[in-house]
């Protein structure tokens, strides 16, 4: 009987340990501010389209912000693992358009969509949050730096594919 109690206690401890490890595997889900001090400030008024598009320094800042805040769901290096939407699809759809005018309009719409979802989060049809909002954490510079990083990753991935 004593062995049974010890064995059941050990099994219970292992079970609790496995639950704790599983919970910790999701990482720190606390939103992290993005250090944008190296970027040109954009001011209080939101600028659209993304003023940092094509800016390598902003992409580097955005890469760090993405890693700390987005990669857990949207995938490392902006390559979706299927848990959350593939962010590179936004840019790919725009870049596939033949007209440069239509591309620019599409990118502007995609920027607005990205900004709104990033700041306000997203809820499913049942009202449950599927993505947190970062309005209290991210500055305009942080949102556009992360957006610039995703855009740069889109271009990198597109360059790998044969025409």
C-alpha positions as CSV (number, residue, x, y, z in Angstrom):
1,X,0.0,0.0,0.0
2,X,2.9,2.4,0.9
3,X,4.5,1.7,-2.5
4,X,1.2,2.4,-4.3
5,X,1.0,5.8,-2.5
6,X,4.5,6.7,-3.4
7,X,4.0,5.6,-7.0
8,X,0.7,7.6,-7.3
9,X,2.4,10.6,-5.7
10,X,5.3,10.4,-8.2
11,X,2.9,10.0,-11.1
12,X,0.9,13.0,-10.0
13,X,4.1,15.1,-9.6
14,X,5.2,14.1,-13.1
15,X,1.8,15.0,-14.5
16,X,1.9,18.4,-12.9
17,X,5.5,18.9,-14.2
18,X,4.4,18.0,-17.7
19,X,1.6,20.5,-17.6
20,X,3.9,23.2,-16.4
21,X,6.5,22.5,-19.1
22,X,3.7,22.5,-21.7
23,X,2.5,25.9,-20.5
24,X,6.0,27.3,-20.5
25,X,6.6,26.0,-24.0
26,X,4.3,28.8,-25.3
27,X,6.8,31.3,-24.1
28,X,6.3,34.7,-22.7
29,X,3.0,36.1,-24.2
30,X,3.4,39.5,-22.5
31,X,3.6,42.1,-25.3
32,X,7.1,43.7,-25.5
33,X,7.7,47.3,-26.5
34,X,9.9,47.7,-29.6
35,X,13.0,49.9,-29.3
36,X,12.6,52.3,-32.2
37,X,15.0,54.9,-31.0
38,X,17.3,54.4,-34.0
39,X,14.5,55.2,-36.5
40,X,13.2,58.6,-37.7
41,X,10.2,59.6,-35.5
42,X,6.9,59.7,-37.3
43,X,4.9,61.9,-35.0
44,X,1.5,61.4,-33.4
45,X,-0.6,61.4,-36.6
46,X,-0.6,58.0,-38.3
47,X,1.1,57.9,-41.6
48,X,-0.2,55.7,-44.4
49,X,1.2,54.0,-46.4
50,X,4.1,52.6,-44.4
51,X,6.8,55.2,-44.6
52,X,9.5,52.7,-43.7
53,X,8.9,50.3,-46.6
54,X,12.3,49.5,-48.1
55,X,14.2,50.9,-45.1
56,X,16.8,48.3,-44.0
57,X,17.3,49.9,-40.5
58,X,13.5,49.7,-39.9
59,X,13.4,46.1,-41.1
60,X,16.2,45.2,-38.6
61,X,14.3,46.9,-35.8
62,X,11.1,45.2,-37.0
63,X,12.8,41.8,-37.0
64,X,13.5,42.1,-33.3
65,X,10.0,43.3,-32.6
66,X,8.5,40.5,-34.6
67,X,10.6,37.9,-32.9
68,X,9.5,39.0,-29.4
69,X,5.8,39.6,-30.2
70,X,4.7,37.8,-33.3
71,X,6.9,34.8,-34.1
72,X,5.2,32.6,-31.5
73,X,2.0,32.5,-33.5
74,X,3.0,33.7,-37.0
75,X,6.2,31.7,-37.3
76,X,9.9,32.3,-37.1
77,X,11.2,34.5,-39.9
78,X,7.6,35.3,-40.8
79,X,7.2,31.8,-42.2
80,X,3.8,30.6,-40.9
81,X,3.5,27.2,-39.3
82,X,-0.2,27.2,-39.7
83,X,-1.2,28.4,-36.2
84,X,-1.9,31.9,-37.3
85,X,-2.3,33.6,-40.7
86,X,0.7,33.8,-43.1
87,X,1.6,37.5,-43.0
88,X,3.5,37.3,-46.2
89,X,0.3,36.6,-48.1
90,X,-0.7,40.2,-47.7
91,X,2.3,41.5,-49.7
92,X,2.4,38.6,-52.1
93,X,-1.2,39.3,-53.3
94,X,-0.3,42.9,-53.9
95,X,3.1,42.2,-55.6
96,X,1.4,39.7,-58.0
97,X,-0.6,42.6,-59.5
98,X,0.7,43.6,-62.9
99,X,-0.1,47.3,-62.6
100,X,2.3,49.4,-60.4
101,X,-0.6,51.7,-59.6
102,X,-2.8,48.8,-58.4
103,X,0.2,47.4,-56.4
104,X,0.6,50.7,-54.6
105,X,-3.1,50.9,-53.8
106,X,-3.1,47.3,-52.6
107,X,-0.1,47.8,-50.4
108,X,-1.7,50.9,-48.9
109,X,-4.9,48.8,-48.1
110,X,-2.7,46.0,-46.7
111,X,-0.8,48.6,-44.5
112,X,-4.1,49.9,-43.1
113,X,-5.3,46.3,-42.4
114,X,-2.0,45.4,-40.8
115,X,-2.1,48.5,-38.6
116,X,-5.7,48.0,-37.5
117,X,-5.3,44.3,-36.6
118,X,-2.0,44.9,-34.9
119,X,-3.4,47.7,-32.7
120,X,-6.9,46.4,-32.1
121,X,-6.3,42.6,-32.2
122,X,-8.8,40.2,-33.7
123,X,-11.8,38.2,-32.5
124,X,-13.4,35.2,-34.0
125,X,-17.1,34.9,-34.7
126,X,-17.8,33.8,-31.1
127,X,-16.2,36.9,-29.7
128,X,-13.0,35.2,-28.4
129,X,-9.7,36.9,-28.9
130,X,-7.6,35.2,-31.6
131,X,-4.9,37.9,-31.5
132,X,-4.1,40.5,-28.8
133,X,-4.2,44.2,-29.6
134,X,-0.9,46.1,-29.1
135,X,-2.4,49.7,-29.1
136,X,-1.1,50.3,-25.6
137,X,2.4,48.8,-26.3
138,X,3.4,49.6,-29.9
139,X,4.1,53.1,-31.3
140,X,3.5,54.0,-34.9
141,X,7.2,53.4,-35.5
142,X,7.0,49.9,-34.0
143,X,4.0,48.9,-36.1
144,X,5.6,50.1,-39.4
145,X,9.0,48.6,-38.5
146,X,7.4,45.2,-38.0
147,X,5.4,45.7,-41.2
148,X,8.6,46.6,-43.0
149,X,10.3,43.4,-41.7
150,X,7.4,41.2,-43.0
151,X,7.6,43.0,-46.4
152,X,11.4,42.4,-46.5
153,X,10.9,38.7,-45.7
154,X,8.3,38.6,-48.5
155,X,10.8,39.9,-51.0
156,X,13.4,37.5,-49.8
157,X,11.1,34.5,-50.2
158,X,9.9,35.7,-53.6
159,X,13.6,36.0,-54.8
160,X,14.1,32.3,-54.0
161,X,11.4,31.2,-56.3
162,X,12.1,30.7,-60.0
163,X,10.1,33.0,-62.3
